[in-house]
Amino acid sequence: MKRVDVAIVGGGAAGAAAAERAAAHGAETVLFEQGVPREDREALGPDSTDAAGMLDYWIDIMDFDYREIPDDVIHRELGGTEFIGPSTAVELTTTGMGASYDKFGYTFHRARMDDWLHERAEDAGADLRIGTSVTDLETDLRAEGPAGPTHTLTLADGDQLEAQYVILADGPQRRITLDALDQFTPPGRSISDYLSPPEANHIAYQEYREFPEELFEEFEDTLKFWWGYIPGETAYPWVFPNDGTVARVGLTMPIGMDLADVDNPGAYKLLRPEDDRLPSGSEYIRRLLELEYGDEYDIDEEIPVVEDRGKSKGTETYPISSTRPIDSPVGANIAVAGGAMGTTSAFHEGGYHVAVRSGKIAGRLAATDSLEHYNDLWKDAIGDEILRNVAFADIVEDYTPDDWDWAFDVVTDMQGDTNDNVLVSNRYSAGIDAMKILGAYKKRKFKYRDGRYVQFPEDKYIY
């Protein structure tokens, strides 16, 4: 049986970043990625659904110099974002965070970014096996040797491989992660209780649409989000400008939600009285486009789907982790990174940046026999970002359309006549309502302080 130092399950952002760091630090490294086809990719690759965008400080979280990233990865530089409520809206032109990148951010081609990370991993010496899936992982806690436990990975073709360290980066679907971690959970407990995809994930759907030039110019450097238009916790449609005059139009919503779960269907602009069920993603998008642009444009003829983009005929459906993260069983020589561990968030449409950074940390530590420090170091690197996401997601969990209008009015007042970050320089200028938002945010941050946003800590594992 072949033996390697580090085996990585999953070839997305976290897995590829882990492979590059592990190989660069001298470890014999192999990465397994099942691979999916795409209309705009010649070969198999990871499930590279286009990410929403990259904000300025996220590049620093990834620990990249923005000048390293190839030009063909970036679709369009951004100048700001617009949050649209049912009756009001607010525009932001700064994240308010210190960053080395001098723009608000950019949209990018996710498949090309993943391919670039793969090239970096291969150049560092990692063995990338795209189109090869892992079907089982078993850990020997009694393995002899100074490095401790070892692992046997079974591949789809029946071959097996032994590894000293394993990094699980199989994304929000967690095909291998759940069973692999259940080896170390107490009787009667399961990691599925925390990370079961139907419970812990949202579903996202998007279409690539070609816009008339004069219409595209209205948002060519702006991310647009519509809050309070569809029901569900952290549920919202969006439009993101890509290259040319193509934009991605999509939405995120909870999995398995039913119309009966909606308290006041008539309050949501994209629901109709005749609906006997919640619309599909494609129907939601059609209704959004008709609402926003239907008075002036024929949606099918003048804003058509671009069928040679995305995974299938101009459309993509994909899961997004929407839960709090877990620690890894580092005592078993296992690290979990990216969406598999729950670090990504539906609140900001994924989390490519935190996936890359957690993967980098896991790969470096596995290669240097230092994996015991992983749970501390990923919190040091991305904990503030996760704390913000968890806190804001808690605040808006039960927001209705009226609540979104109220919040955006408050933010507009907090901005005053400047473009400063609204939660920093003008946070008191809107009076009592601003203090309500600020107070709720501080309360949530205090609740999850010192890493308490972790829902399954390291000391709960049994070895």
Beta strands, then each sheet from edge to edge (+ up, - down):
strand 1: 2-9
strand 2: 29-33
strand 3: 36-38
strand 4: 41-45
strand 5: 54-55
strand 6: 74-78
strand 7: 80-84
strand 8: 89-92
strand 9: 105-108
strand 10: 127-130
strand 11: 134-140
strand 12: 150-155
strand 13: 160-168
strand 14: 201-210
strand 15: 222-226
strand 16: 236-241
strand 17: 246-254
strand 18: 315-321
strand 19: 334-336
sheet 1: 10+ 2+ 1+ 13+ 12- 11+
sheet 2: 10+ 2+ 1+ 13+ 19+
sheet 3: 3+ 4-
sheet 4: 5+ 9- 6+
sheet 5: 8+ 7- 15- 16+ 17- 14+ 18-
end
